[in-house]
Amino acid sequence: MIIWLNGPFGGGKTTCSTTLQKELPGAVLFDAEEVGFLLRQVFPSKYRDFQDNPAWRPLVAEFAVRCHQENDGHPVIIPMTLLRQNYAAEIHGAIKAAGVPLQHLLLHADPETLLDRINGSVEFPDNEERSEKVRVFRRRKLPIYTEAYDGWLAADAEVIDTTHLTPRQVADQALKTIGAL
């Protein structure tokens, strides 16, 4: 099974994914951003957002399927924000077409909570300027997330509202949703 953890920055994807990996025997993590970083090296200035590179989506789907096969059917956890419905449909459709079960979980939180989490994040402890650039980017994405949530995302995924939950509670809800509890 592939467990796709979707959601906004500050939704809890990274924390949940590492907890799920510990809880699910044989589970592995696949960071789809790494595929984007590789494509960005090949095409350094062609795409502002690597998700817009037409090669990214099929490569992510193929890599996810191959990870599932290589991992003898144990879970592959992918914490990755997908806010464009057509991109999600392309990737998820290719995974399902390969016969691999996919659980699409959305870790949601209310906008105020997300903003608080983003403002409190420190990605680069030794470089405040760089951390602030990350926070600015993440704040810019909040309205896009809200539009996607209202438009299609909440209906497409199993929603776990993380607003008032501890990380442990979020992981337990995810485990329950995928049938592992």
C-alpha angles and dihedrals in degrees: 000000000000116000110202110197106199129177145105127300104281093028094113102254097138095045093046094047094053091048092049091049089057093046100045114068112239094003119152133196123233116192105204089193088073089066087052092049090052092051090047089058090052094043103025099176105015099092127031091201115036090214086069091061104102090219094058099069100051091040091053092048093048092046091050092050092047091049089052091051094045090048092058092244096306115139122286111204118205117187102193135139113232113178101163112083094210092052092050091046091050095050098038092043092054091049092050091044088058088058096251116138113237130197113196110202122183116206101204133181133174116270095252092052091048092050091050091050093048093047090050096049122108111191095171111033093188095046116051093175092057091045090053091052088056091049091050090052092049093048089052089056095055097085090047089052092049091051092049092046092052094039106046116324100083090053094046099051140044101259122221111186105215095181096108101016130103117233089256091054091049091052092047090051090049091049090049092048093053091045098250095120 
